Amino acid sequence: MSAYLRRTKIVATVGPASASPEMIARLLDEGVNVFRLNFSHGSAEGHRNQAKVIREVAEEKGRNAAILGDLQGPKIRIGDLVKDTIELIDNSLITLTIDDDKPHSETRIGVGYKALPKFVKPGDILLLDDGLMRLEVVNVSETDVECRVISGGILKSRKGLNRLGGGLSAPTITAKDELDLKLAIELELDYLAVSFPSCAADLKPVRDALNASGVKTGIIAKIERAEAVGSESTLKALIEASDGVMVARGDLGVEIGDPQLIGVQKKIIRLARLANKPVITATQMMESMINQPVPTRAEVFDVANAVLDGTDAVMLSAETASGKYPAQVVRAMAATCVGAEQHPDVRIIDREIEQTFYRIDECIALSAIYAANHLYNIGAIICLTESGNTALLMSRLGSGLPIFALSRHKNTCRKMALYRGVKSIFYDVTESGGDIYQSALDTVGQTGGLISGQRVVITCGDVSGSGGQTNHIKILQWQTKS
């Protein structure tokens, strides 16, 4: 390779600070692979225009950038306060109420979640504003939940409400989500994140709608409820029902506690990789760069730790959506990923060599990675793919070599933008002129990704036009044409 290709992908949330075509272009240059549209904010027309801008700029720059839509989900919140802000004083008593007939005050706060009194009991710990404030339930009636403030602070309207340990239940797909799902289908987004699923069944309405529409949007399950990680079988089933997962550390950390979150993050990443699903690590990764031009050392370590865990992508939220330094934070995150990837632990195969395979394409993928890691003078891996599945399987395995995934389907190229270690290239195998292997070598060679004299592992299938048919592996040597 003439230059190192970063393997870990970067997801950037688009917002006021990053919406312009000029900033989208800068973010692509700095290393963004996936752009996130947060349906919790903005209008349908705004998201339409933003998707159009992203795709036009990416096309102009010859980049395969994916777009991830993120459904708001049933975020449980308090209502509007009687003042802009209310200070909650330690050891004081406040009442959370679902009764809108009685006047609200600074100590009587309305809650939009009408089932709250049914799901809490004295002794429960309630968390406000992502856990910044803590309340202990002392008394419950049909309409009111009286609480003692354990840890106070400044409370604003519409802030989130959680219970420590989880258990506040609401339908996963809201009326707003149904409208946003239709928008995602209309825009043919590459991925759609489903917020707050508790189990695999919560993804079914979205899967049914996507299947009925015929679009190939992948479902990302956001793991952010205590119930989702309460048992390994529930977590595994949720991962299996998705096309990828997100470790949504904000609400998940609030529900299970930050000390528990550390091990759970590693577990989710490990199980997702074993299930051959891409995984995104998200929330507050470089939070200080919302207002500061450089990250803290702790933030650098946090990103690097996720890379060492094997995450496919790391995500930026407010840092790029509304922060002062969107381009700089992407540059800092990219540099951190590259630094972590130099560690030898990220290059080992994490599957048993004695493993029995039932799918030919998975066996070919492992064989290609094993050959690439152990044969002298291998410079890259090339896979010709229809669906992107072989590239995904390869990306589950450890290697320091780049995986060039060539596909004649632009939507496949965009989806592969999320896969760790995979660089997707648009390539129409039907125009190869007969020698598809040499044509593929030339295509990758033209990108500057190969050095003359290097060997290259190539995989492809007999059948063109359907996914999962990879059954060939070949090793060739790349020579530049004089």
Secondary structure, 3 states (H helix, E strand, C coil): CCCCCCCCEEEEECCCCCCCHHHHHHHHHHCCCEEEEECCCCCHHHHHHHHHHHHHHHHHCCCCCEEEEECCCCCCEECCCCCCEEEECCCCEEEEECCCCCCCCCCEEEECCCCHHHHCCCCCEEEECCCCEEEEEEEECCCEEEEEEEECEEEECCCEEEECCCCCCCCCCCHHHHHHHHHHHHHCCCEEEECCCCCHHHHHHHHHHHHHHCCCCEEEEEECCHHHHCCHHHHHHHHHHCCEEEEEHHHHHHHHCHHHHHHHHHHHHHHHHHCCCCEEEECCCCHHHHCCCCCCHHHHHHHHHHHHHCCCEEEECHHHHCCCCHHHHHHHHHHHHHHHHCCHHHHCCCCCCCCCCCCHHHHHHHHHHHHHHHCCCEEEEEEECCCCHHHHHHHCCCCCCCEEEEECCHHHHHHHHHCCCEEEEECCHHHCCCCHHHHHHHHHHCCCCCCCCCEEEEEEECCCCCCCCEEEEEEEECCCCC
